[in-house]
Amino acid sequence: MYTFPRPGTHVAAHVMAFYNEPQWCVVGDTFVVGCKWADSIVYGPESFKDNPDTYNPKYNTKYGMYSPHCGLEKLLISWSHDEYLYQFLKHNNAKIPEKGLLMIRYHSFYPWHAGGDYRHLTNEKDEETLKWVLEFNKYDLYTKSEHVPDIKALWPYYENLIEKYIPCGICEF
Ligand SMILES: [Fe+2]
């Protein structure tokens, strides 16, 4: 039996890359498809020049295939380790509260939470999610230390958290 490594957001990305998912669909910023590319998407104009959606008039409007303030849940967002880990935890009944799961689901959605785009598509409920995503962001990119932690000393602390929120057995398949 193979035991899935305990999930962390980027650990999920590494595992996806290991199983031959191309780099572009496991890490990097996520963005909405089905409407005009947001200005804040990093490397957007260069990345999207070969994407047929760029030239499809149905998707080149402010709202594209969406209605105003339809909410994050209705948006089709580019595939990434965010969505993979969110679906993995949700379908395995992880005990992480909904706001924590949404924090995982949207943490790479930088054009939204850092760029300020897509506010014409999000709604009031999403403002609450935004607060938690921004809280998580303090510990995301560019916050890693060069100091290698003492894994053995830290393990009991993290093991308790794992047992509480991701009970033993759900990660085995
Ligand atoms: Fe991540």
Residues whose N, C-alpha, C, O or C-beta is under 5 A from the ligand:
A	BS01	LIG	T9 H10
